[in-house]
Amino acid sequence: MAKPFERHRQPWTQEEIQKLHLLVTKGMSLKAIAKALTRSEESTKNRAKQEKLKIQKMR
């Protein structure tokens, strides 16, 4: 049986970083951005912090 594909500690591509910037400027939630990038919420939050982006908190 084939091992399922796991995205674990994969480096961020320039394309993903651009998409992160776009989704943050659209005002999407952390959960939605993480799902769109197929990354964990923690990974997405950390990368946004590195890029000095502020993700909106959904209320």
Helices and strands as residue ranges (DSSP letters): H 14-25, H 30-37, H 41-50
